[in-house]
Amino acid sequence: MSQNHKDKVVSKTEVVRLLQLWESKGHGVMSVVRIFTLDDLQILIGFSDYQDHETVVFAEHMYKPYTNYQGAFTALGALLDALDAANVESQKQAEAIRAARS
């Protein structure tokens, strides 16, 4: 997509894991969102890679230009909802492990 960075397209699950990693290291998720406006005024949303800051990670279902901000941010919001759900599930699993050890 750009010569200024490398693109990496991964599954939605992998993007959620990437965002969980950023959160676990004390970074707010919105600080790693990368918004690109293409020449024809279309919008593309990706995320900074944790291991290689020259790489932008795109969820495969979002690796398409959106024609307006509403569409782009709706897709981003849905991904953040998936992140929240994954975080709740991770917390439940951690609590179950702690309870089993007690």
N, C-alpha and C positions, 0 to 999 in steps of 0.2 A: 504494500500500500504506500509506503514512503521509503525514501532513501535515508531518512534521518533515524530510523529505528528498524528493528526486525519484527515481523509479525509472527505470532504463534497462535494457531487456532486449536482449541481444546474443547472438551465436553463441558457442559454446564456444571457437572459435578466437580470437575477439575478446577473450574473458576471459583466455585464455592470454597473448595479446599484452599486455594490460593488466598482468597479473602480472609478465611479463618486464620491462615498463617500470618498475614499482615496484622490482623487484630491481636493475635497472641503475642506479637512483638511490640504492641503498644501503639499501632498506627490506626487512625480512623479510616474506615473503608473509603469514604469520599475523597480522602487525600491521595488515593491511588487510582481513582477513575481518570481515564484519559479521554477527552472529547476532541474529535477531529472534525473540522468543517472542510469538506472536499470542495474542489473547484466549482462544482455545479450546485453549491450550497446544500449539499446533503450532509448528514451527520453520521458519524461512525463512533461507537463507544467501545473502548477497551480498558485494560487495567495494567498497571505497571507490574512487571514480573519481579518477584522477590530476589531471585538469584542473579538475574542479568538485567540491570536497569536500562539497557539499550533495547530490551525486548518488550513489546506490548502484547499482552495476552488477550485474545478475543474468544468469547464463547461462540461455539459454532453456530448456534441458533441466532446470534446477534451479529455475525460477521457479514453484514449487509448494510448498505447505506440507507438511512432513514430519510424520508423527504421532509420531515419536520421534527421539531424538538419534542412535541407531544408523543409521537411514536417512539422516539429514541429513549425518552425518560420513562415511558410506560414500560418498555423492555427492561430498562435498568431497575425500575421499581420492582418488577416481578423477580428479577435476579436477587435483589436485596431481600425480598420476602423469602426466597428459597434459602438464602444465607441465614436468616433469622430462624427458620424452621430447622435447619441443620444444627444451629447452635443450641436450640432447645433440646433436640434429640441427643446431642453430645453431653449436655448437662444431665439429662435423665440417665444416660448410661453411666456417667461418672458417679452419680448419686447411688445407683444400683450397685456399683462395684464397692463403694464405701459401705453401704448397708450390708453387703455380703461379707465384708471383712470384719464387721462388728460382732 
